[in-house]
Amino acid sequence: MRVKKGMTASRRHKKVLKQAKGMQHNRTRSFRLAKQAVTRALQYAYRDRRNKKRDLRSLWVARINAAARDNGTTYSKLIAGLKAKNIMLDRKVLADLAVKEPGAFAEIVKAAAK
């Protein structure tokens, strides 16, 4: 007796079509197009999970630099001063302080400048 793949194939198709939900045109209806679109979407998602870290770091650096210039110094001088004074604050925290607590950030800049 031969084995037919009816249930296996339909489950696989259903899974891919469910992942393609929200896409446009035939990608939500045609298995072949849905499979291509989902594969590409998963590749982009994998790549961009890594790029997100890079993008956020550059955003933090830009925010710190802008706040540092408001306080009369530059980003590189601020970071060098913090390292020299052994003040261990990462860029995420510094950027958050620069945006939400400008007074506290100004105190940090003063401490790094001494």
C-alpha positions in Angstrom: 0.0 0.0 0.0 1.4 3.4 -1.0 1.7 6.2 1.5 0.1 9.5 0.5 1.3 12.8 1.9 -2.0 14.5 2.1 -2.1 15.4 5.7 1.7 16.1 6.0 1.6 18.4 3.0 -1.5 20.2 4.0 -0.1 20.8 7.5 3.1 22.2 6.1 1.3 24.4 3.7 -1.0 25.6 6.4 2.0 26.5 8.6 3.7 28.5 5.9 0.4 30.3 4.9 -0.2 31.2 8.5 3.3 32.8 8.7 2.5 34.7 5.5 -0.6 36.2 7.1 -0.6 40.0 6.7 1.4 40.0 3.5 0.0 41.3 0.3 -1.5 39.9 -2.9 -1.0 36.2 -3.7 1.6 35.7 -1.0 -1.3 34.9 1.4 -3.0 32.5 -1.0 -0.4 30.8 -3.1 1.9 28.3 -1.2 4.8 28.8 -3.6 4.8 32.6 -3.3 4.1 32.4 0.5 7.1 30.0 0.9 9.4 32.4 -0.9 8.2 35.4 1.0 8.3 33.7 4.4 11.9 32.5 3.7 13.0 35.9 2.8 11.2 37.5 5.8 12.9 35.1 8.2 16.3 35.9 6.6 15.7 39.7 7.1 14.5 39.1 10.7 17.7 37.1 11.5 19.9 39.8 9.9 18.1 42.7 11.5 18.2 41.2 15.0 21.9 41.7 14.8 21.7 45.1 13.0 19.3 46.4 15.7 22.2 46.4 18.3 24.4 48.4 15.9 21.6 50.9 15.1 20.8 51.4 18.8 24.4 52.0 19.7 24.8 54.6 17.0 21.6 56.3 18.2 23.0 56.4 21.8 26.3 57.9 20.6 24.4 60.6 18.6 22.3 61.5 21.7 25.3 61.5 24.0 27.3 63.7 21.6 24.4 66.2 21.2 24.0 66.5 25.0 27.8 66.7 25.5 28.1 69.6 23.1 25.3 71.4 24.9 27.5 71.0 28.0 30.6 72.4 26.3 32.5 69.2 25.4 32.5 66.5 22.7 31.6 62.8 22.8 35.2 61.6 22.5 36.4 63.9 25.2 33.5 62.9 27.5 34.2 59.2 27.0 37.9 59.6 27.5 37.2 61.6 30.7 34.8 59.0 32.0 37.4 56.2 31.4 40.2 58.3 33.1 38.0 58.9 36.1 36.9 55.2 36.2 33.2 56.1 35.9 31.6 52.9 34.6 28.5 54.0 32.7 27.6 52.4 29.4 26.3 54.3 26.4 22.7 53.2 26.9 22.5 54.6 30.4 24.4 57.8 29.4 21.9 58.4 26.5 19.0 57.8 28.7 20.3 60.3 31.3 21.0 62.8 28.5 17.4 62.7 27.3 15.5 62.3 30.6 17.8 63.8 33.2 19.8 66.7 31.6 20.8 68.0 35.0 22.3 64.6 36.1 24.1 64.3 32.7 25.6 67.8 33.2 27.0 66.7 36.6 28.5 63.6 34.9 30.1 65.8 32.3 31.6 68.0 35.1 32.9 65.0 36.9 34.5 63.7 33.7 36.1 67.1 32.9 37.9 67.5 36.2 
